[in-house]
């Protein structure tokens, strides 16, 4: 499986203490994505400018001359010509470079996850698969989910929902809880900000809500994109009328991806957008409650 991170002792990605496995590769391109390193399935070299001393040892070490100074980002790797040999990482004395992403076997991941089983058992926690888009690796994911169920480990899958319904059907009996995103109700606006239309996603949210007992919808609240009462009301009405979902989480926008975009040599379109607080979203949550939904602000 293509993995780019593994986070232990997470408290905001499902019940109890959890281990979050971040899978690499995504078929959306959300303008506010907090993990741009998750989008490409292949490994990439990340650059950490705050740790760089501009010694240029990385430039000298690269056998394909794939590293150059790119203003305003710093010493950026050309990912098209990079052969991921790791020479630049080894040459850097200050840990300013790192290869993000690696292949890990299902068996290896199972062994790693089970190290935390005592914490899961004590807290009612488990493992959460996030991304990127975990369902792009659905065959391997199903194998791992099945093994985790045999071990008595609670599982959560976070998804943007832009896959065939048959992918969900394969996983229904192996997943304890789904988190699925609803980013915008208008398809053209969804395509503008996320790279794809939303019809398939809306269909999957409806079907999933009627096929699985534990589904939570997460709505990223983004200034200038979907944070108006008019847009949010349309999303709430869709959930109330077309689905069996009641649990909704509003996730206030934060510029958490800014340094990551720079480290990949990419411009962050939302770099000047103001962060939102929980308080900024409370009135939207109240709107959803008036429509009969159980809406909370923040991951719970």
C-alpha positions in Angstrom: 0.0 0.0 0.0 1.2 3.6 -0.7 1.5 5.3 2.7 2.8 8.8 3.5 2.3 9.0 7.3 1.2 7.1 10.4 0.0 9.1 13.4 -0.4 7.5 16.8 -2.6 8.7 19.7 -5.0 10.6 17.5 -8.2 11.9 19.2 -10.1 13.6 16.4 -10.5 10.8 13.8 -13.1 8.6 15.4 -13.9 7.3 18.9 -11.2 6.7 21.5 -7.4 6.7 21.0 -6.6 5.9 17.4 -3.8 5.2 15.0 -4.3 7.1 11.7 -2.8 5.6 8.5 -2.5 8.2 5.8 -2.6 6.6 2.3 -1.1 8.4 -0.6 -3.0 9.3 -3.8 -6.1 11.3 -4.3 -8.5 11.9 -7.3 -9.6 15.4 -6.0 -7.6 18.6 -6.0 -9.2 20.6 -3.2 -8.1 24.3 -3.2 -7.7 24.1 0.6 -6.1 20.7 0.9 -4.1 20.4 4.1 -2.0 17.5 2.8 -0.8 18.3 -0.7 1.8 15.6 -0.3 -1.1 13.1 -0.3 -2.3 14.0 -3.8 0.3 12.2 -6.0 0.4 8.4 -5.3 4.1 8.3 -6.1 6.7 9.3 -3.4 8.0 12.9 -3.5 10.8 14.9 -1.9 9.6 17.4 0.6 11.8 20.5 1.4 11.7 22.2 4.8 12.9 25.7 4.2 13.0 26.7 7.9 15.7 24.1 8.5 17.8 24.9 5.4 21.1 26.8 5.6 21.5 27.2 1.8 24.7 25.1 1.8 23.7 23.5 -1.5 25.0 20.1 -0.6 21.7 18.7 -1.9 22.2 20.3 -5.3 25.7 18.9 -5.5 24.6 15.4 -4.4 21.7 15.0 -6.9 22.8 12.7 -9.8 20.0 13.9 -12.1 20.4 17.6 -11.3 16.8 17.8 -10.3 17.3 20.3 -7.5 17.4 24.1 -8.1 16.7 27.3 -6.2 13.1 28.3 -7.0 12.0 31.7 -5.6 10.2 32.1 -3.3 10.2 28.5 -2.2 13.9 27.6 -1.9 15.7 24.4 -3.1 12.9 22.5 -4.8 13.1 19.1 -6.4 11.8 18.6 -10.0 9.6 15.6 -9.3 9.5 14.6 -13.0 13.2 14.0 -13.3 13.9 12.9 -9.7 14.7 9.2 -9.3 14.1 9.2 -5.6 17.6 7.9 -4.9 17.7 9.7 -1.5 21.2 11.2 -2.2 19.9 14.8 -1.4 18.3 13.6 1.9 21.5 11.9 3.0 23.6 14.9 2.0 21.6 17.3 4.1 23.1 17.8 7.6 20.0 19.7 8.8 17.1 17.4 7.9 15.7 19.9 5.4 14.7 17.2 3.0 12.6 14.0 3.3 11.1 11.5 0.9 7.4 11.4 1.5 5.6 8.2 0.7 6.6 4.5 0.7 5.3 1.1 -0.2 4.3 -1.0 2.8 2.8 -4.5 2.8 -0.5 -5.3 4.4 1.2 -7.6 6.8 3.7 -4.9 7.8 0.9 -2.4 8.4 -1.1 -4.9 10.4 1.8 -5.6 12.7 2.5 -1.9 13.2 -1.2 -1.1 14.0 -1.5 -4.0 16.4 1.3 -2.5 18.6 -1.3 0.0 19.7 -4.1 -2.5 20.4 -3.9 -2.1 24.2 -4.6 1.6 23.8 -7.5 0.8 21.5 -9.0 -1.7 24.0 -8.6 0.6 26.9 -10.2 3.7 25.2 -12.6 2.2 22.8 -10.4 3.4 19.9 -9.0 1.8 16.8 -7.5 2.6 13.5 -8.6 5.2 11.0 -7.6 5.2 7.3 -7.3 8.7 5.8 -5.5 10.3 2.9 -5.4 11.2 0.2 -8.3 9.0 -0.8 -8.1 5.5 0.9 -10.7 4.0 -1.5 -8.3 4.3 -4.4 -6.4 1.4 -2.8 -9.6 -0.5 -2.0 -8.4 -4.1 -2.7 -5.5 -3.9 -0.3 -7.6 -1.9 2.1 -10.2 -4.6 2.2 -7.6 -7.2 3.0 -6.2 -5.1 5.9 -9.7 -4.3 7.2 -10.7 -7.9 7.2 -7.5 -8.8 9.2 -8.2 -6.0 11.7 -11.7 -7.2 12.2 -10.4 -10.7 13.1 -8.2 -9.0 15.7 -11.1 -7.1 17.1 -9.9 -3.6 16.1 -12.5 -0.9 15.4 -12.0 0.7 12.0 -12.9 4.0 10.4 -12.5 5.0 6.8 -12.4 8.7 5.8 -13.3 9.3 2.1 -14.2 12.1 -0.3 -16.6 9.7 -1.9 -15.5 10.1 -5.5 -15.4 6.4 -6.5 -17.8 3.9 -7.9 -20.5 2.6 -5.6 -19.3 -0.9 -6.1 -16.1 0.1 -4.2 -18.2 1.0 -1.2 -20.2 -2.2 -1.5 -17.1 -4.3 -1.2 -16.1 -2.6 2.1 -19.5 -2.2 3.8 -19.2 -5.3 6.0 -15.5 -4.7 6.9 -15.8 -1.0 8.1 -17.2 0.0 11.5 -17.6 3.7 10.6 -17.3 6.0 7.6 -16.5 9.7 7.5 -17.5 11.1 4.2 -17.0 14.7 3.0 -19.6 17.1 1.6 -17.7 20.1 0.3 -20.2 22.0 -1.8 -23.8 21.4 -3.0 -23.4 23.1 -6.3 -21.7 20.8 -8.9 -20.1 23.6 -10.9 -18.7 25.2 -7.8 -17.5 21.8 -6.5 -15.6 21.2 -9.7 -14.2 24.7 -9.5 -12.7 24.2 -6.1 -12.2 20.5 -5.9 -11.5 19.5 -9.5 -14.5 17.2 -10.0 -18.3 17.5 -10.2 -20.2 16.3 -7.1 -23.0 14.2 -8.6 -21.3 10.9 -7.9 -20.4 12.0 -4.4 -24.0 13.0 -3.6 -25.2 9.7 -4.9 -22.7 7.8 -2.7 -23.6 9.8 0.4 -27.3 8.9 -0.1 -26.5 5.2 -0.8 -24.0 4.9 2.0 -26.4 6.4 4.6 -29.0 3.8 3.7 -26.5 0.9 3.6 -24.4 1.4 6.7 -25.4 2.2 10.3 -22.5 4.5 11.2 -21.9 7.3 8.8 -20.7 10.9 9.7 -20.7 13.7 7.1 -17.8 16.2 7.5 -18.2 19.6 5.9 -15.0 21.7 5.6 -16.2 25.3 6.1 -14.1 27.5 3.8 -14.4 31.3 3.6 -15.6 32.5 0.2 -16.4 28.9 -0.9 -19.3 27.5 1.2 -19.5 29.4 4.5 -22.7 31.4 3.6 -25.9 30.4 5.2 -27.6 30.0 1.8 -25.1 27.4 0.6 -24.9 25.6 4.0 -28.7 25.5 4.2 -28.8 23.7 0.8 -26.3 21.1 2.0 -28.2 20.6 5.3 -31.5 20.2 3.4 -29.9 17.6 1.1 -28.8 15.6 4.1 -32.1 15.9 5.8 -34.3 15.1 2.8 -32.2 12.7 0.7 -30.2 10.7 3.2 -30.5 8.9 6.5 -27.6 10.9 8.0 -28.0 12.9 11.2 -24.4 13.3 12.4 -22.6 16.2 10.8 -19.2 17.8 11.7 -18.3 21.3 10.5 -14.5 21.6 10.2 -13.4 25.3 10.3 -10.8 26.2 7.6 -7.1 26.6 8.7 -4.1 27.3 6.5 -2.3 24.1 7.7 -1.1 23.2 4.3 0.9 26.4 3.6 4.4 25.2 4.4 3.8 21.9 2.7 2.8 23.6 -0.6 6.0 25.6 -0.4 8.0 22.5 0.4 6.8 21.0 -2.9 7.4 24.1 -4.8 3.7 24.8 -5.3 1.6 27.9 -4.9 -1.1 27.7 -2.2 -4.3 29.4 -3.6 -5.7 29.7 -0.1 -2.5 31.1 1.4 -4.1 34.5 2.3 -7.5 33.2 3.3 -8.3 34.0 7.0 -8.5 31.0 9.4 -11.9 30.3 10.9 -12.6 29.6 14.6 -15.1 27.3 16.0 -17.1 30.3 17.0 -17.3 31.5 13.4 -19.2 28.3 12.6 -21.6 28.1 15.5 -24.4 30.0 13.7 -24.1 27.5 10.8 -24.3 24.6 13.2 -27.5 26.1 14.7 -29.0 26.3 11.2 -28.4 22.6 10.7 -29.9 21.8 14.1 -33.0 23.7 13.2 -33.4 21.4 10.2 -33.2 18.3 12.4 -29.5 17.4 12.1 -27.1 16.7 14.9 -24.4 19.2 13.9 -21.2 19.8 15.8 -18.3 22.2 15.1 -15.0 20.4 15.0 -14.0 16.8 14.8 -15.6 14.8 17.6 
